[in-house]
């Protein structure tokens, strides 16, 4: 489950377990939330706790069949191609992305891998937290 502030909107997302192969596939159900801070308090009262906090700046492109995104994260730029498998492969070819470059890791996976490699005590993938380490 993810509660995200996206511009001025708050969005609650449930990500179902999915299958992972060359492509990752899972159902995501989203709904806009009127008061994200209130929902955060409700989730906390129900016993939920944030396990991963991160920031990113996203640019998006679509042709109506899928989505290509470029995220600027505190760890660097990360691209995603989302859509039907054949569309992903065709779009990747058009963008000169080799299949060997495909990955299905989450941002949490990437962050915790980075933490292990750098042995940093940083607890969140935010520009302020990671910026202090990289200075």
Secondary structure, 3 states (H helix, E strand, C coil): CEEEEECCEEEEEEECCCEECCCEECCEEEEEECCHHHHHHHHHHCCCCCCCCECEEEEEEECCCEEEEEEEECCEEEEEEEECHHHHHHHHHHCCCCHHHCCCCCHHHHHHHHHHHHCCCCCCECHHHHHHHHC
